[in-house]
Amino acid sequence: MRRLTLALLCGAYLCLSLIVALTLWRNGGGWPASVSAFIGGLALCFAIHGMIANSVDVGAASDEIAAVRRALRILVDQVDRMEARVGEVVETLADDAVRRSEELSGEVHILEDLVQRMSARLDERILSAAPSGRAPQQSRALLETVREALAENRVDLYLQPVVTLPQRRTIFYESFSRLRDETGRVMMPAEYLAVAEPEGLVTAIDNLLLFRCVQIVRRLAKQDRKVGIFCNISTLSLADETFFPHFLEMLAANRDLAGALIFELGQAAFDSRGAVEARNMGKLAELGFRFSLDKVVEFDLDLQDLARADVKFLKIAAQPLLEELVEIDNRLVLKTLPDLAAEDFAALTRRYGVEIIAEKVETERQVVDILDLDIAYAQGHLFGEPRPIRDAVIAESDPPIDLVRATLRRRVGGRV
């Protein structure tokens, strides 16, 4: 476009100069004067054009400079705002870091006090559990193995998945404790409980398991994994006047984990709980923690009592549950609840906020029968066997687990 405009202007200047020259010639100016007038007019036109073009360019440059200055002012304002925002973010992060450091420091102090008290009790139990000469030789050897496993901190945490039905999606885990002897062989509970219970060592095992459950739940929460863990808690731990108050204090500092940590005890233990145990269960419930009953064999349940105690899950072994089914008047019922249709049992407990989990599920046929009973959760080797949690996962969970080991090392002679 600019080239066309320049060509047209040049043509206009040429025509104008010719007109001036012809006018001068017709008025008797002669050829020399006419040619001079033509050349002079042409030069004058181009000079005027140059002045006008230069003025336009200067104006455009001024406008561009003004636009650049405005853009620069806007950029400077944006940089100032960004610097102010970065300063606010840095200050906020610094405040959060200080607050988190203070919270973690407080939690470590709580755990240190709790671990020291628990270690003292554990040390006392270990020393008092020395095999007596009157016990059978095999029992003495087994008790010594249990004692050494506790002293050497060879207590491992195993997790087994609890799945939804029919999707079979893992939504919970149940935790189990396993001891290892000096060769690394895993000892099953049925093997060591017979000698550990009379000596009071089961409480020490349960308490160590509680610690590890809390650590694993913290680790899963950091990974934003929406799963819960069932952790066994004995009535002995609930009634332990030394252990429980400090354990409660630790949970109060971690009450954000209440939705992911479910305490489990047997139905017989729940039914026989005393006032102290019931009161301490209530304290855990006030913090938002829930409860589960396993080893359920009595189906004529006091559901109101379960609801008052914040029991949210019932674990019933699949095979005994299915063997409880009988047909009366062409209707499938439970032997102990003949007036209730079997498929309505889970719906009845659900009205009180209690979900049934069919445990020890071994076959696909059992899954079909369980689904017919409208049970929404299941657990068993069919869905996954208990697997050990790697030490690395526990070690990464937080400093307190190292604190547990260090304190135990001091308490039992540096062997942990």
C-alpha positions in Angstrom: 0.0 0.0 0.0 2.8 2.4 0.8 4.5 1.8 -2.6 1.3 2.5 -4.4 0.8 5.7 -2.5 4.4 6.8 -3.2 3.9 6.1 -6.9 0.7 8.1 -7.1 2.2 11.0 -5.2 5.2 11.0 -7.6 2.8 11.0 -10.5 0.9 13.9 -9.0 4.2 15.9 -8.4 5.2 15.2 -12.0 1.9 16.4 -13.4 1.9 19.5 -11.2 5.4 20.4 -12.4 4.4 19.8 -16.1 1.4 22.0 -15.6 3.5 24.8 -14.2 6.1 24.4 -17.0 3.4 24.4 -19.7 1.7 27.4 -18.2 5.0 29.3 -18.2 5.7 28.3 -21.8 2.3 29.4 -23.1 2.7 32.7 -21.5 5.9 33.3 -23.5 8.4 32.1 -21.0 10.4 30.0 -23.5 11.8 26.5 -23.3 14.7 27.2 -21.0 12.5 28.9 -18.5 9.8 26.2 -18.8 12.3 23.4 -18.2 13.8 25.2 -15.3 10.3 25.8 -13.8 9.5 22.0 -14.4 12.7 20.9 -12.6 12.2 23.5 -9.8 8.6 22.6 -9.2 9.4 18.9 -9.1 12.2 19.5 -6.6 9.9 21.7 -4.5 7.2 19.0 -4.4 9.6 16.3 -3.4 11.1 18.6 -0.7 7.6 19.4 0.7 6.8 15.6 0.6 10.0 14.8 2.5 9.1 17.4 5.2 5.6 16.0 5.5 6.8 12.4 5.6 9.5 13.2 8.2 6.8 14.9 10.4 4.5 11.9 10.1 7.4 9.5 11.0 8.3 11.6 14.0 4.7 11.6 15.2 4.5 7.9 14.7 7.7 7.4 16.6 6.5 9.6 19.4 3.3 7.5 19.6 5.3 4.3 19.7 7.6 5.7 22.4 4.5 6.8 24.5 3.0 3.3 24.0 6.3 1.7 25.1 6.4 3.9 28.2 2.8 3.0 29.1 3.6 -0.7 28.7 6.7 -0.3 30.8 4.7 1.4 33.6 2.2 -1.5 33.5 5.1 -4.0 33.6 6.7 -2.3 36.5 3.3 -2.2 38.4 2.9 -6.0 37.7 6.4 -6.7 38.9 5.7 -4.7 42.1 2.5 -6.6 42.7 4.3 -9.9 42.0 7.1 -9.1 44.4 4.5 -8.2 47.1 2.7 -11.5 46.5 5.9 -13.5 46.6 6.8 -11.8 49.9 3.4 -12.7 51.3 3.8 -16.3 50.1 7.3 -16.6 51.6 6.0 -15.1 54.9 3.1 -17.6 54.9 5.3 -20.5 54.2 7.7 -19.5 56.9 4.9 -19.2 59.4 3.5 -22.6 58.3 7.0 -24.2 58.6 7.4 -22.7 62.1 3.9 -23.9 63.1 4.5 -27.4 61.7 7.9 -27.6 63.4 6.3 -26.7 66.7 3.5 -29.3 66.2 6.0 -32.0 65.3 8.2 -31.1 68.2 5.3 -31.3 70.6 4.3 -34.7 69.1 7.8 -36.0 69.5 7.8 -35.0 73.1 4.5 -36.7 73.7 5.8 -39.9 72.0 9.1 -39.8 73.8 7.3 -39.6 77.2 4.9 -42.4 76.1 7.6 -44.6 74.7 9.7 -44.2 77.8 6.8 -45.2 80.0 5.9 -48.1 77.7 9.5 -49.2 77.5 9.8 -49.3 81.3 6.7 -51.6 81.4 8.0 -53.7 78.5 11.4 -54.0 80.2 9.7 -55.1 83.4 7.6 -57.6 81.6 10.5 -59.0 79.7 12.6 -59.5 82.8 9.7 -61.0 84.7 9.0 -63.4 81.9 12.2 -65.4 82.3 11.4 -69.0 81.9 11.1 -70.9 85.1 12.6 -74.3 85.7 9.3 -75.8 86.4 7.8 -75.1 82.9 8.2 -77.8 80.2 11.4 -77.4 78.2 9.5 -76.6 75.0 7.5 -73.9 76.6 10.6 -72.4 78.3 12.3 -72.3 74.9 9.3 -70.7 73.2 8.9 -68.1 76.0 12.6 -67.3 75.6 12.1 -66.8 71.9 9.2 -64.5 72.5 11.1 -62.5 75.1 14.1 -62.1 72.7 11.8 -61.1 69.8 10.3 -58.3 72.0 13.7 -57.2 73.3 15.2 -57.2 69.8 12.1 -55.4 68.3 11.4 -58.3 65.9 7.6 -57.4 65.9 6.4 -56.9 62.3 3.2 -55.4 61.0 1.2 -57.3 58.4 -1.8 -55.8 56.4 -4.6 -57.7 54.8 -7.0 -56.0 52.4 -10.7 -55.5 53.1 -12.7 -55.0 49.9 -16.0 -53.8 48.7 -18.5 -56.1 47.1 -19.0 -56.8 44.3 -16.3 -54.4 43.0 -13.5 -55.9 45.1 -11.9 -52.6 45.6 -9.6 -52.3 48.6 -11.0 -49.8 51.0 -9.6 -50.9 54.4 -6.7 -53.0 55.7 -6.6 -55.1 58.8 -3.3 -55.1 60.7 -1.7 -58.1 62.3 1.4 -58.5 64.5 3.9 -61.2 63.8 7.1 -62.1 65.7 10.3 -63.3 64.2 12.9 -65.6 65.9 16.6 -65.1 65.6 16.7 -67.0 62.3 14.0 -64.7 60.8 11.3 -67.3 60.8 7.9 -65.8 61.3 5.9 -67.0 64.3 2.2 -67.2 64.0 0.0 -66.0 66.9 -1.3 -69.5 67.6 2.3 -70.5 68.2 3.3 -67.9 70.8 0.1 -66.6 72.4 -0.2 -69.7 74.6 3.0 -68.7 76.5 2.9 -65.0 76.0 -0.6 -64.4 77.5 0.2 -65.9 81.0 3.3 -63.7 81.2 1.5 -60.5 80.2 3.6 -60.0 77.1 0.5 -59.8 74.8 -0.1 -56.2 76.1 3.4 -55.2 75.0 2.9 -56.7 71.6 -0.5 -55.0 71.2 1.0 -51.6 72.3 3.8 -51.9 69.7 1.2 -52.8 67.1 -0.8 -49.7 68.0 2.3 -47.5 67.5 3.0 -49.0 64.1 -0.6 -48.6 63.0 -0.5 -44.9 63.8 2.7 -44.5 61.9 1.4 -46.3 58.8 -1.9 -44.3 58.8 0.2 -41.1 58.9 2.2 -42.4 56.0 -0.9 -43.3 53.9 -2.5 -39.9 54.8 0.6 -38.1 53.4 0.1 -40.0 50.2 -3.5 -39.0 50.2 -4.6 -42.6 50.1 -8.2 -42.9 51.2 -8.0 -46.1 53.1 -8.5 -47.1 56.7 -6.7 -49.6 58.9 -8.3 -51.9 61.5 -6.0 -52.1 64.5 -6.5 -54.5 67.3 -6.7 -53.0 70.8 -7.0 -55.3 73.8 -9.1 -54.5 76.9 -5.8 -54.8 78.8 -4.5 -51.8 76.8 -7.7 -49.9 77.4 -7.5 -50.5 81.1 -3.7 -49.9 81.4 -3.5 -46.8 83.6 0.1 -46.1 82.5 -0.1 -46.7 78.8 -3.6 -45.5 77.9 -3.6 -41.9 79.1 -0.4 -41.1 77.1 -1.6 -43.1 74.1 -4.8 -41.0 74.2 -2.7 -37.8 74.3 -0.8 -38.9 71.2 -4.1 -39.6 69.4 -5.5 -36.3 70.5 -2.5 -34.7 68.7 -3.3 -36.8 65.6 -7.1 -36.6 65.6 -7.0 -35.8 61.9 -6.3 -39.5 61.4 -9.6 -40.5 63.2 -11.3 -41.3 59.9 -8.6 -43.8 58.9 -7.8 -45.6 62.1 -10.4 -48.1 63.4 -9.8 -49.9 66.7 -10.9 -53.5 66.8 -11.6 -55.9 69.7 -13.4 -59.3 70.0 -17.1 -59.6 70.6 -16.4 -61.5 73.9 -14.0 -58.8 75.1 -16.5 -56.1 74.2 -19.3 -57.8 76.0 -17.2 -58.3 79.1 -15.6 -54.8 79.2 -15.6 -53.1 82.5 -16.4 -49.5 83.4 -12.8 -48.3 82.9 -12.6 -49.9 79.4 -16.0 -48.5 78.4 -15.0 -45.0 79.6 -11.7 -45.1 77.7 -13.5 -46.3 74.6 -15.8 -43.3 75.0 -12.7 -41.0 75.2 -11.5 -42.4 71.9 -14.9 -42.0 70.4 -14.9 -38.3 71.5 -11.8 -37.8 69.4 -13.7 -39.3 66.4 -12.2 -42.8 66.3 -14.4 -45.7 65.5 -14.6 -49.3 66.6 -15.0 -52.7 65.1 -15.9 -56.1 66.6 -14.4 -59.3 65.2 -14.9 -62.9 66.2 -18.6 -62.3 66.2 -20.5 -65.5 66.9 -23.6 -64.2 68.6 -26.0 -62.7 66.1 -28.7 -61.6 68.6 -27.0 -58.3 69.0 -27.9 -55.3 71.1 -27.6 -52.8 68.2 -28.4 -49.8 70.4 -25.5 -50.6 72.7 -23.2 -51.0 69.7 -24.4 -47.6 68.4 -23.8 -45.9 71.7 -20.3 -47.4 71.8 -19.5 -46.1 68.3 -19.1 -49.6 66.9 -19.3 -49.2 63.2 -18.3 -52.6 61.9 -19.0 -56.3 62.7 -16.7 -59.0 61.3 -18.3 -62.3 61.0 -16.5 -65.4 59.6 -18.1 -66.4 56.3 -18.4 -70.1 56.8 -20.1 -70.0 60.3 -22.4 -67.2 59.0 -23.5 -69.4 56.0 -23.9 -72.4 58.3 -26.2 -70.3 60.5 -28.7 -70.1 57.6 -31.8 -72.3 57.6 -35.0 -72.4 55.6 -38.2 -71.9 57.6 -41.6 -71.6 55.8 -39.8 -71.2 52.4 -37.9 -68.3 53.8 -34.1 -68.2 54.5 -33.4 -67.0 58.1 -30.7 -67.1 60.7 -31.1 -69.8 63.4 -30.8 -67.3 66.2 -33.1 -64.8 64.4 -35.9 -66.8 62.9 -38.3 -63.8 62.7 -35.9 -61.9 60.4 -35.2 -62.7 56.8 -31.5 -63.5 56.3 -31.1 -60.9 53.6 -32.5 -58.2 56.0 -29.9 -58.8 58.7 -27.3 -56.5 57.1 -29.9 -53.9 56.4 -31.0 -54.0 60.1 -27.5 -53.4 61.4 -27.0 -50.7 58.8 -29.9 -48.7 60.3 -27.8 -48.4 63.4 -24.8 -47.3 61.5 -23.1 -50.7 61.7 -21.7 -52.4 58.6 -21.1 -56.2 58.4 -17.7 -57.5 57.0 -17.6 -61.1 56.0 -14.1 -62.3 57.0 -12.2 -65.5 56.2 -13.7 -65.7 52.7 -11.9 -68.5 50.8 -14.1 -69.4 47.8 -16.0 -67.7 45.0 -19.1 -69.7 46.1 -19.0 -67.9 49.5 -18.8 -64.6 47.7 -22.1 -65.4 45.8 -23.8 -66.4 49.0 -22.5 -63.3 50.9 -23.8 -61.0 48.1 -27.2 -62.7 48.5 -27.2 -61.5 52.1 -26.6 -57.9 51.0 -23.2 -57.7 52.8 -21.1 -54.9 51.3 -17.6 -55.8 52.6 -15.4 -58.9 52.7 -12.0 -60.0 53.8 -10.0 -63.2 53.3 -7.3 -65.0 51.4 -9.4 -65.0 48.3 -8.8 -61.2 48.1 -5.3 -61.1 49.5 -3.2 -62.6 52.2 -1.6 -60.6 55.0 1.6 -59.1 53.7 4.4 -57.4 55.7 4.9 -53.7 55.6 8.4 -52.9 54.6 10.7 -51.3 57.2 11.4 -48.5 54.7 7.7 -47.5 54.8 7.7 -47.3 58.6 11.0 -45.5 58.7 9.7 -42.8 56.3 6.5 -42.3 58.2 8.1 -39.9 60.8 10.9 -39.6 63.3 8.9 -41.0 66.2 9.3 -44.7 65.1 13.1 -44.2 65.2 12.5 -42.7 68.6 10.7 -45.8 69.7 13.6 -48.0 68.7 16.2 -45.7 70.2 14.3 -45.6 73.5 13.8 -49.4 73.6 17.5 -49.8 72.8 18.3 -47.8 75.9 15.8 -49.6 78.0 16.7 -53.2 77.1 20.5 -53.0 76.9 21.2 -51.7 73.4 19.9 -54.7 71.5 17.0 -53.1 69.6 
